[in-house]
């Protein structure tokens, strides 16, 4: 059985996790928006899912657009010698 302090701790952890997830999601969409403005990102839907291209290089493919964009950001962030956006 969880006491009141335990419930408060669980609620606090959940709120902190939600805040971190919201900040990470906002960072991804700011990155996406910046690349759109600079015309550096392209996407299309194919039989294999959403294909994401950054600077004329295929970076990610995923079934959902959201996952493809998140994967693309990770791929660009891990690329050696990347330009900071």
Backbone torsions as a table, in degrees:
resi	resn	phi	psi	omega
1	UNK	NA	136.0	-179.3
2	UNK	-93.7	129.4	177.7
3	UNK	-83.2	177.4	-177.3
4	UNK	-60.3	-39.2	178.8
5	UNK	-64.8	-39.2	177.7
6	UNK	-64.8	-39.2	177.8
7	UNK	-66.0	-39.6	178.2
8	UNK	-65.5	-39.3	177.9
9	UNK	-63.3	-43.7	179.5
10	UNK	-63.3	-43.7	179.2
11	UNK	-63.4	-41.5	179.4
12	UNK	-63.1	-44.0	179.3
13	UNK	-62.6	-42.7	178.9
14	UNK	-62.7	-43.4	179.3
15	UNK	-64.4	-40.8	178.3
16	UNK	-65.3	-41.5	178.4
17	UNK	-64.0	-40.2	178.6
18	UNK	-64.9	-40.1	179.6
19	UNK	-64.4	-41.3	178.3
20	UNK	-65.1	-44.6	179.5
21	UNK	-62.2	-41.1	178.7
22	UNK	-64.0	-40.9	179.7
23	UNK	-66.1	-42.4	178.6
24	UNK	-64.3	-42.3	179.5
25	UNK	-63.9	-42.1	178.8
26	UNK	-62.9	-39.4	179.5
27	UNK	-63.6	-40.7	179.3
28	UNK	-62.4	-45.9	-175.7
29	UNK	-75.6	-26.5	170.6
30	UNK	-66.2	-42.2	177.9
31	UNK	-60.0	-48.2	179.1
32	UNK	-58.6	-47.1	-179.2
33	UNK	-61.5	-43.5	177.7
34	UNK	-60.0	-45.3	-180.0
35	UNK	-66.3	-35.4	176.4
36	UNK	-63.0	-46.2	179.7
37	UNK	-60.0	-37.4	-179.9
38	UNK	-84.6	-1.8	-178.5
39	UNK	56.4	41.0	-179.2
40	UNK	-103.5	-9.9	-176.5
41	UNK	-119.5	141.9	176.3
42	UNK	-136.1	154.7	178.2
43	UNK	-149.1	151.7	173.7
44	UNK	-153.6	156.3	178.4
45	UNK	-100.6	132.4	179.3
46	UNK	-130.9	-174.4	178.0
47	UNK	-64.3	-18.7	179.9
48	UNK	-100.1	0.0	179.3
49	UNK	120.8	-158.9	179.2
50	UNK	-84.6	125.1	176.7
51	UNK	-102.3	130.4	-178.3
52	UNK	-117.4	130.0	179.8
53	UNK	-122.5	131.4	176.1
54	UNK	-124.1	129.0	-179.3
55	UNK	52.9	42.1	176.6
56	UNK	66.2	21.7	176.0
57	UNK	-123.9	130.3	176.3
58	UNK	-65.5	125.7	-175.9
59	UNK	-111.7	-39.3	-173.5
60	UNK	-153.9	153.6	172.1
61	UNK	-139.1	133.3	177.2
62	UNK	-153.8	161.0	-178.8
63	UNK	-66.7	-39.1	179.8
64	UNK	-103.4	147.8	179.5
65	UNK	-61.0	-44.0	-179.9
66	UNK	-57.5	-48.0	179.5
67	UNK	-65.1	-38.0	179.7
68	UNK	-64.1	-42.5	179.1
69	UNK	-66.1	-44.2	178.2
70	UNK	-61.0	-43.7	177.9
71	UNK	-63.2	-38.2	179.3
72	UNK	-63.7	-42.5	179.5
73	UNK	-62.1	-43.1	177.7
74	UNK	-61.3	-44.7	179.8
75	UNK	-61.2	-41.8	179.3
76	UNK	-70.0	-41.2	-179.7
77	UNK	-63.5	-29.7	-178.6
78	UNK	-87.6	-11.6	-176.6
79	UNK	-67.6	126.5	179.0
80	UNK	-63.8	139.0	177.2
81	UNK	70.9	23.1	-177.9
82	UNK	-69.1	153.3	172.9
83	UNK	-83.6	140.9	178.8
84	UNK	-79.4	132.3	178.8
85	UNK	-113.2	NA	NA
